[in-house]
Amino acid sequence: MQQVKAVVARSKDAPVELVTINVPDPGPGEAVVKIQTCGVCHTDLHYKQGGINDEFPFLLGHEAAGVVEAVGPDVTGVAPGDFVVLNWRAVCGECRACKRGDLQYCFNTHNATQRMTLEDGTELTPALGIGAFAEKTLVAVGQCTKVDPDARAAAVGLLGCGVMAGIGAAINTGALTRGRSAAVIGCGGVGVAAVAGAALAGASPVIAVDIDAKKLEKARELGATHVVDSSQEDPVEAIKRICAETYEGAEGADVVIEAVGRPETWKQAFYARDLAGVLVLVGVPTPDMTVPEIPLIDVFGRGGALKSSWYGDCLPSRDFPMLVDLYRQGRLDLDAFVTEEVGLDDVEASFERMHHGDVLRSVVVL
């Protein structure tokens, strides 16, 4: 067992704390990872606010990269010294999805069996089974994906959640390709990653929609061919107009990605699709939200598909190395997502900056 510094949320009404925690030696199927970087994600804020569950205290942080320090008995997938990006989809290989070959939909992803604790022995709940706002963390070995060790940790660690969710929504869930058009509603971290994914897939036009001029400019930097300020014009009509200028007869975008997670923007995405178009919901709604009233004839008459995208429908062992290679080749600008680098003692302030939309991603560097 080791003692390390980590960021813990004890209750939703209190600021996070930098404390000492106990990290057990790895058991069967487990690994201890020395964390190098960890992004500050909205999901961590949801944990802190009690929006995920009430299993306090939480060990926060999950968008992480680091080096494997030790592995448990019989572990063969990774070894001490491997540079890894952590993920929360450690496929089980035994559930219905895995057995039918759809590993990216695994219903029973693995976490470490042992629990990390506070100094007094109180068990911690690691965010998304990872808990990486810490000098070291204990994870299931399947949560470690080996990637190019020469890659910048602060950039590639973001594949652990938000960036992968957005890119995957475009490439995996939306199945965008050349000759298809895309629109992304909401240009926060996940939304601009969806823009980057659409551009990477060769979609055109790639239309970014938001009410924030700074976010729209970032979307342009990452591949948007057009931007729409939805505080100034109707985004549905704007998307239809832009697509019709490119493809004669188009009545909207082939794929519309909703990256806000609100009924109003979901409804906009529904009507901004071309006939037989695809709506991809990657923005995370709250439990009280419901699908807005839409005439059932419109659902039938427009055809296409209404999808949700969990973690970009990614398979980390397949997608992470590929995306890191594209980053290393200069074809995917993961550095553009890193707004600032901070220390472990600045997580609470980073939450505030994120809440006010001042950053794309703050990244804790250890």
C-alpha positions in Angstrom: 0.0 0.0 0.0 1.1 3.5 -0.8 0.1 7.0 0.4 -0.3 9.7 -2.2 -1.9 13.1 -2.6 -5.3 13.3 -4.3 -8.4 15.5 -4.8 -11.5 14.3 -3.0 -15.1 15.6 -2.8 -16.6 14.8 0.6 -20.0 16.4 0.0 -21.8 18.4 -2.7 -21.9 21.5 -0.5 -18.2 21.8 0.2 -15.2 22.6 -2.0 -12.9 19.7 -3.1 -10.0 18.9 -0.8 -6.4 17.9 -1.5 -5.8 15.1 1.0 -3.6 12.0 1.5 -5.2 8.7 0.3 -4.2 5.0 0.5 -3.6 3.2 -2.8 -3.5 -0.7 -2.4 -1.0 -2.8 -4.1 -2.5 -4.2 -7.3 -4.3 -7.5 -7.1 -5.4 -9.9 -9.9 -6.5 -7.9 -13.0 -5.4 -4.6 -11.5 -2.7 -2.0 -12.2 -1.3 1.0 -10.3 -0.7 4.0 -12.6 1.5 7.0 -11.9 -0.6 9.8 -13.2 1.0 12.5 -15.4 -2.0 14.5 -16.5 -5.8 14.6 -16.0 -8.3 16.8 -17.7 -11.0 18.7 -15.6 -14.3 17.4 -17.1 -17.9 18.4 -16.5 -18.6 14.8 -15.4 -16.3 15.4 -12.4 -18.3 18.5 -11.5 -21.5 16.4 -11.8 -20.0 13.9 -9.3 -19.0 16.8 -6.9 -22.6 18.2 -7.1 -24.2 14.8 -6.4 -25.6 14.6 -9.9 -24.3 11.1 -10.6 -25.0 9.4 -7.2 -24.5 10.1 -3.5 -21.7 7.7 -2.8 -19.4 10.3 -1.2 -16.5 10.7 -0.7 -15.5 10.8 -4.4 -12.0 10.5 -5.7 -12.4 12.7 -8.8 -10.7 12.8 -12.2 -10.9 10.4 -15.1 -9.4 12.0 -18.4 -5.9 10.8 -17.6 -2.6 9.6 -19.0 0.3 8.1 -17.1 2.8 5.3 -16.7 2.0 1.9 -15.3 4.0 1.5 -12.1 2.9 -2.0 -11.0 0.5 -4.8 -12.1 -1.1 -7.6 -10.2 -0.6 -11.4 -10.6 -1.2 -12.9 -14.0 -1.6 -9.5 -15.8 -0.3 -9.7 -19.4 -1.9 -6.8 -21.2 0.3 -4.1 -19.8 3.6 -4.0 -18.0 5.4 -1.5 -15.7 6.8 1.4 -17.7 4.0 1.4 -20.4 2.6 4.8 -21.2 -1.2 4.5 -21.1 -4.4 6.5 -21.5 -7.0 5.5 -19.0 -10.6 4.7 -20.1 -13.8 3.8 -18.4 -14.8 1.1 -20.9 -12.8 -1.9 -19.8 -14.7 -4.5 -21.8 -15.7 -7.7 -19.9 -15.8 -10.1 -22.8 -18.7 -12.0 -21.3 -21.9 -9.9 -21.6 -24.4 -10.1 -24.5 -22.8 -7.2 -26.3 -19.3 -8.6 -26.1 -20.4 -12.1 -27.1 -22.1 -10.8 -30.3 -19.0 -8.8 -31.2 -20.2 -5.4 -30.2 -17.5 -4.7 -27.6 -18.0 -1.0 -27.8 -21.4 -1.5 -26.2 -20.1 -3.7 -23.3 -22.8 -3.8 -20.6 -20.5 -4.8 -17.7 -17.2 -2.8 -17.9 -14.6 -3.6 -15.3 -13.2 -1.5 -12.5 -10.6 -2.3 -9.9 -11.9 -4.8 -7.2 -10.1 -3.2 -4.3 -11.0 0.3 -3.1 -8.7 3.2 -2.4 -9.4 4.9 0.9 -8.8 8.0 3.0 -6.1 7.7 5.7 -8.8 6.7 8.3 -9.9 3.8 6.1 -13.0 5.4 4.6 -13.6 3.9 1.2 -13.5 6.2 -1.8 -15.7 6.1 -4.9 -13.5 6.8 -7.9 -15.1 8.9 -10.7 -16.0 6.6 -13.6 -14.0 3.8 -11.8 -10.7 5.7 -12.3 -10.1 8.6 -9.8 -7.1 10.3 -11.4 -6.8 13.6 -9.7 -4.1 11.8 -7.8 -0.4 11.1 -7.9 -1.2 7.5 -8.4 -4.4 5.5 -8.9 -5.6 1.8 -8.9 -7.6 0.7 -12.0 -8.6 -2.5 -13.7 -5.9 -3.5 -16.2 -8.5 -3.2 -19.0 -8.8 0.5 -18.3 -5.2 1.0 -19.5 -4.7 1.5 -23.2 -1.1 1.6 -24.4 -0.3 4.5 -26.8 2.8 6.1 -28.4 5.0 7.2 -25.4 6.3 10.2 -27.3 2.8 11.8 -27.4 2.1 14.8 -25.1 0.3 13.4 -22.1 -1.8 16.5 -21.5 -3.3 16.2 -25.0 -3.8 12.5 -25.5 -5.2 12.0 -22.0 -8.3 13.9 -23.0 -9.2 10.9 -25.1 -10.2 9.3 -21.8 -13.6 11.1 -22.0 -14.7 14.3 -23.7 -12.6 14.4 -26.8 -13.2 10.7 -27.6 -17.0 11.3 -26.9 -17.1 14.0 -29.5 -14.9 12.5 -32.2 -16.7 9.1 -31.7 -20.1 10.7 -32.0 -19.1 11.9 -35.5 -17.1 8.9 -36.7 -18.5 5.9 -34.9 -22.1 6.7 -34.1 -22.8 9.1 -36.9 -20.7 7.1 -39.4 -19.7 10.3 -41.3 -17.8 10.0 -44.5 -16.9 12.0 -47.6 -20.0 13.2 -49.4 -22.0 13.7 -46.3 -22.8 16.9 -44.4 -22.6 17.4 -40.7 -23.9 20.0 -38.2 -22.9 20.2 -34.5 -25.2 22.0 -32.0 -23.2 23.1 -29.0 -19.5 23.8 -29.2 -18.1 23.1 -25.8 -15.3 20.5 -25.4 -17.4 17.6 -26.7 -19.0 19.6 -29.5 -15.8 21.0 -30.9 -14.4 17.4 -30.7 -17.4 16.3 -32.8 -16.5 19.1 -35.3 -12.9 17.8 -35.5 -14.2 14.3 -36.0 -16.5 15.3 -38.8 -13.7 17.2 -40.5 -11.4 14.2 -40.0 -13.9 12.0 -41.7 -14.1 14.2 -44.7 -17.6 15.5 -44.2 -18.6 18.8 -45.9 -20.0 21.1 -45.0 -19.3 21.0 -41.3 -21.6 23.5 -39.6 -21.0 24.6 -35.9 -23.8 26.1 -33.9 -23.5 28.0 -30.6 -24.4 31.3 -29.0 -20.8 32.0 -27.9 -18.5 33.7 -30.5 -15.3 32.3 -28.8 -16.6 28.8 -29.1 -17.5 29.2 -32.7 -14.1 30.5 -33.5 -12.5 27.5 -31.8 -14.9 25.3 -33.9 -13.5 27.0 -37.1 -10.0 26.3 -35.9 -10.9 22.6 -35.6 -12.5 22.2 -39.0 -15.9 23.9 -39.2 -16.6 25.2 -42.6 -19.5 27.3 -41.5 -20.6 28.7 -38.1 -24.0 29.8 -36.9 -24.7 32.1 -34.0 -28.1 30.7 -32.8 -28.7 33.8 -30.7 -28.9 35.8 -34.0 -30.6 33.4 -36.4 -32.7 30.3 -36.5 -30.2 27.4 -36.5 -32.5 25.0 -38.2 -33.1 27.3 -41.2 -29.4 28.2 -41.3 -28.3 24.6 -41.4 -30.9 23.8 -44.2 -29.7 26.8 -46.2 -26.0 26.0 -46.0 -26.6 22.3 -46.9 -28.8 23.3 -49.9 -26.1 25.5 -51.2 -23.7 22.5 -51.3 -26.1 19.7 -52.3 -29.0 20.6 -54.5 -32.3 19.5 -52.9 -30.9 18.9 -49.5 -33.3 19.7 -46.7 -30.8 19.6 -43.8 -27.6 17.9 -42.7 -27.0 14.2 -43.2 -25.9 14.0 -39.5 -26.8 16.4 -36.8 -24.9 16.0 -33.5 -26.5 17.5 -30.4 -23.8 18.2 -27.9 -25.8 20.2 -25.3 -28.2 17.7 -23.8 -31.3 19.8 -23.7 -34.8 19.2 -25.1 -34.8 22.5 -27.0 -31.6 21.8 -28.9 -32.5 18.1 -29.4 -35.7 19.3 -31.2 -33.6 21.7 -33.3 -31.3 18.8 -34.3 -34.4 16.6 -35.1 -35.7 19.2 -37.7 -32.2 20.2 -39.0 -31.7 16.7 -40.5 -32.1 16.0 -44.1 -34.6 13.3 -45.1 -33.3 9.9 -43.8 -30.8 11.9 -41.8 -29.3 10.9 -38.4 -29.6 12.7 -35.1 -26.8 11.8 -32.6 -27.4 12.8 -29.0 -24.0 13.1 -27.2 -24.9 15.9 -24.8 -25.8 14.5 -21.4 -29.3 15.5 -20.2 -30.4 15.6 -16.6 -32.8 12.9 -15.3 -35.8 15.3 -15.3 -35.6 16.2 -19.0 -38.0 14.6 -21.5 -38.2 14.4 -25.3 -40.1 17.4 -26.6 -43.5 16.9 -28.2 -43.0 16.1 -31.9 -45.9 14.9 -34.1 -45.4 11.1 -34.6 -45.9 11.6 -38.3 -42.8 13.8 -38.4 -40.8 11.0 -36.8 -42.2 8.6 -39.4 -42.1 10.9 -42.4 -38.6 12.2 -42.0 -37.1 8.7 -41.7 -33.5 8.2 -40.7 -32.3 7.4 -37.2 -32.4 8.9 -33.7 -29.3 7.7 -31.8 -27.5 8.4 -28.5 -23.7 8.1 -28.3 -22.1 6.8 -25.1 -18.4 7.6 -25.0 -18.5 8.0 -28.7 -19.3 4.3 -29.1 -15.6 3.8 -28.9 -13.5 0.8 -28.3 -10.4 2.2 -26.6 -8.0 -0.6 -27.8 -9.0 0.2 -31.4 -9.6 3.9 -31.3 -7.0 5.4 -28.9 -3.8 4.2 -30.7 -5.3 5.3 -34.1 -6.2 8.8 -32.9 -2.9 9.2 -31.1 -1.1 8.3 -34.4 -3.2 10.9 -36.3 -2.2 13.4 -33.6 1.5 12.6 -34.0 1.1 12.9 -37.8 -0.3 16.4 -37.3 -3.7 15.4 -38.7 -5.7 15.8 -35.4 -4.9 18.8 -33.3 -5.4 17.5 -29.7 -3.2 20.3 -28.4 -6.0 22.8 -29.3 -8.2 21.3 -26.6 -5.8 22.2 -23.8 -6.5 25.7 -22.6 -4.3 25.7 -19.5 -2.2 23.4 -17.3 -2.8 23.6 -13.6 -1.8 21.8 -10.4 -3.7 19.4 -8.1 -4.5 22.3 -5.8 -6.3 24.3 -8.5 -9.1 21.8 -9.3 -11.8 23.8 -7.5 -10.8 27.0 -9.3 -10.8 25.1 -12.6 -14.4 24.0 -12.0 -15.3 27.6 -11.7 -13.6 28.6 -15.0 -15.2 25.6 -16.7 -18.7 26.5 -15.3 -18.3 30.0 -16.7 -17.1 28.8 -20.1 -13.7 30.4 -19.8 -11.8 27.2 -20.9 -12.1 24.4 -23.3 -10.1 22.1 -21.0 -8.0 22.7 -17.9 -5.5 19.9 -17.5 -4.0 18.9 -14.1 -0.2 18.2 -14.6 1.6 16.2 -11.9 
